[in-house]
Amino acid sequence: SKTGNLDWYGGHIVYNQKAFLISAQYIDVISSQEKFSDAGDGHSYNLEYRFIPKWNLIGRMDEFNKDLGTKYEREIVGFTYKYNKNVEFIANSLVEKEDNKDITNAFMLTSEINW
């Protein structure tokens, strides 16, 4: 194959309480080819604060450093509202950067439906 073998190693830890959730993840992606574009390492942090019934504040920060020198960052901040047991509304902003230059600035309104 063009990419050779791609091995993904990671660790994930979560602390979840009634009022909040905090999680962290670390990944290391290793390729059998010396100059594979998706190899590198990174980390991610996630927070959910349940401040009043049905309302949550959410946030996430990701950073991934590719072995070839490119740095990717992503930040997500928003609110969720649990309408009923099957429907949740989410409003959040998304900022993505590549080598400290904005590549995505977005505001999203989403509905999540579970059966």
VEXBA-644601 format. One record per atom (N, C-alpha, C): residue in three letters; x, y, z. Coordinates in pm, whole numbers, plus 50000, padded with zeros to 5 digits. Layout:
BEGIN
alaXYZ ...
END
This chain:
BEGIN
ser500834988150000 ser500005000050000 ser500875012550000 lys500285023749963 lys501025036449961 lys501425040950101 thr500615037750199 thr500845042950333 thr501595033350423 gly501735021050387 gly502335011250475 gly501415008450591 asn501945003250699 asn501145000650818 asn501005013450900 leu499815015550952 leu499545027051037 leu499075021751172 asp499845024451278 asp499505019851413 asp499065031551497 trp497945029751567 trp497335040151649 trp497385035451794 tyr498015043451881 tyr498095040352023 tyr497495052152099 gly496755049252204 gly496155060252277 gly495725056352417 gly495455066652493 gly494935065052627 gly493835075252650 his492815071252725 his491665079952748 his491245078552893 ile491025089852959 ile490595089753098 ile489385098853112 val488405094553192 val487165102153210 val486835102753359 tyr486445114653405 tyr485925116553541 tyr484525122253526 asn483515114553567 asn482125118253544 asn481385118953677 gln480775130353703 gln479945132553821 gln478585137553775 lys477645138753868 lys476305143353832 lys476355157553772 ala477215166253822 ala477255180253778 ala478205182753662 phe479155173753635 phe480135176453531 phe480825163753483 leu481475165053367 leu482305154553310 leu483595161053259 ile484715155053288 ile486015159653237 ile486705147453177 ser487245148953056 ser487975137852996 ser489215142952923 ala490175134052908 ala491415137252836 ala491825124952757 gln492445127452643 gln492895116552556 gln494255120252497 tyr495105110252484 tyr496395111952416 tyr496485101252308 ile496955105052189 ile497135095252082 ile498525096752021 asp499025085651970 asp500295085351897 asp500065076551775 val500235082351657 val500015075251532 val501375072951466 ile501705060251442 ile503015056551389 ile502825049551255 ser503635053351157 ser503565047151026 ser504845039351000 ser504715028350924 ser505905020750886 ser506695027850777 gln506085037750712 gln506805045850613 gln507305058550679 glu508495062650642 glu509145073950708 glu508395087150690 lys507835089650575 lys507205102650548 lys505715101150518 phe504975095550614 phe503545093950596 phe502835106150656 ser501915112150582 ser501345125050620 ser500455124750744 asp499895113250783 asp498995112950897 asp499645108151026 ala500915105551027 ala501605101351149 ala501865113551237 gly501825111451368 gly502085122251462 gly501505118951598 asp501355129151683 asp500775127051815 asp499945139151854 gly499055136951950 gly498195147851992 gly497405144652117 his496635154552160 his495815152952279 his494495160352262 ser493525156652346 ser492195162452342 ser491675163552484 tyr491005174752515 tyr490365176852645 tyr488905180052621 asn488035174652706 asn486595176352690 asn485995179652826 leu485035189052827 leu484355193052949 leu482865194252923 glu482075189253015 glu480625191153012 glu480205195353152 tyr479585207053162 tyr479135212253291 tyr477605212753290 arg476995205153379 arg475525204053384 arg475015213753491 phe474825226353452 phe474605236953551 phe473165238353598 ile472155235353517 ile470765234653560 ile470105223153483 pro469005217753535 pro468375206453465 pro468105209653318 lys468435200353233 lys468245200753088 lys469265209353013 trp470055217653080 trp471035226553015 trp472455222253050 asn473315221852949 asn474735218352968 asn475615228352894 leu476755231052949 leu477805238652883 leu478855228652838 ile479265229152711 ile480235219452660 ile481455226652603 gly482595220052609 gly483805225452550 gly484775214152518 arg485545216352414 arg486535206352374 arg487705213552308 met488915208552333 met490105213952271 met490965202252223 asp491325202352094 asp492165191952036 asp493435198251981 glu494525190751988 glu495765194951924 glu496455182451870 phe496885182951743 phe497575171751682 phe498765177051603 asn499935171751633 asn501175175751567 asn501645164451476 lys501585167251347 lys502025157051252 lys503545156451247 asp504055144451222 asp505505142451217 asp506175151051109 leu505425154651005 leu505985162750897 leu505965177650929 gly505515181451051 gly505625195251095 gly504355203351103 thr503235198251057 thr501975205751060 thr501305204151196 lys500795215351249 lys500085215251377 lys498615218551353 tyr497715209951401 tyr496265212051389 tyr495685214551528 glu494775224251535 glu494075227251660 glu492585228651632 arg491765224551728 arg490315225851716 arg489765229751853 glu488855239551855 glu488175243551977 glu486675243751951 ile485915237652042 ile484455237352034 ile483925242152168 val482995251952163 val482345257152284 val480875258752254 gly480015254452347 gly478595255952321 gly477715252052437 phe476395251752407 phe475365248052503 phe474535236752445 thr473965228652534 thr473005218452491 thr471745220052574 tyr470625216452514 tyr469335216552583 tyr468635203252555 lys468325195952662 lys467645182952650 lys466135185552646 tyr465555185052526 tyr464135188052506 tyr463245177152566 asn463605164852538 asn462925153452599 asn463895141652597 lys463425129652631 lys464365118352641 lys464985114452507 asn464355118452395 asn464855114852262 asn465515126252185 val465295138752225 val465755150152145 val466595159652230 glu467755163352175 glu468635173252238 glu469045183352132 phe469005196252169 phe469445206952079 phe470825211652123 ile471675214352023 ile473055218252050 ile473365230851969 ala473905240952036 ala474395253051970 ala475865254552008 asn476745255051908 asn478165256051941 asn478945263451832 ser480095268151872 ser481015274251776 ser482205264751758 leu482775265151639 leu483895256551603 leu484985265151540 val486195264151592 val487355270951534 val488415260351510 glu488885259451385 glu489965250151351 glu491125258251295 lys492335254251335 lys493545261151288 lys494555251051237 glu495305255251138 glu496425247551085 glu497635256751089 asp498645252951165 asp499825261351185 asp499445275551226 asn498535276651324 asn498055289251383 asn497295298251286 lys496855293251173 lys496035300851079 lys494635294751078 asp493605303351091 asp492225298451090 asp491905291650957 ile491355279650965 ile490875272750844 ile489365270550851 thr488795271050973 thr487345269750989 thr486895278551105 asn485875286651081 asn485165293951184 asn483695291651157 ala483015284851248 ala481635281251221 ala480805282151348 phe479515284951328 phe478525284151434 phe477505273851389 met477185264351474 met476295253451434 met475115252051529 leu473945249651472 leu472765245751547 leu472405231651503 thr472325222551599 thr472145208451567 thr471055202551656 ser470355192951603 ser469445185151687 ser469925170651684 glu469935164451799 glu470345150451811 glu469105142451850 ile468795132351772 ile467615124151796 ile468055109751822 asn467645104451935 asn467965090651973 asn466685082751991 trp466675070451943 trp465485061751959 trp465745051152059 
END
